[in-house]
Amino acid sequence: MGVLTWGPHLTRFKTDIIIGQSMEPTIPLWSVIVAEPVDPATIKVGDVIVAQPVELDGSKVTHRVVRIERGEADRGRLHRQPR
């Protein structure tokens, strides 16, 4: 487990643990995921992303992109996928 959780930190990759059920069954609860930083302009519908919306005070969320909207300052908005 140490290699899985610490190894990626030596590179640009980051690990997180899924603590909610919004991505089930694609990503089960308590799964360890590895995320890679990308240019936001390259994100497309269907991608699974990890984001830190300012309104969540630093908490991270993992969601599948279901649509892309560009607003002021070219900031995207997160929309939850209907269950």
Buried (B, 14 or more C-beta within 10 A) or exposed (E): EEEEEEEBEEEEEBBBEBEEEBBEEEBEEEBEBBBEEEEEEEBEEEEEBBBEBEEEEEEEBBBBBEEEEEEEEEEBEBEEEEE
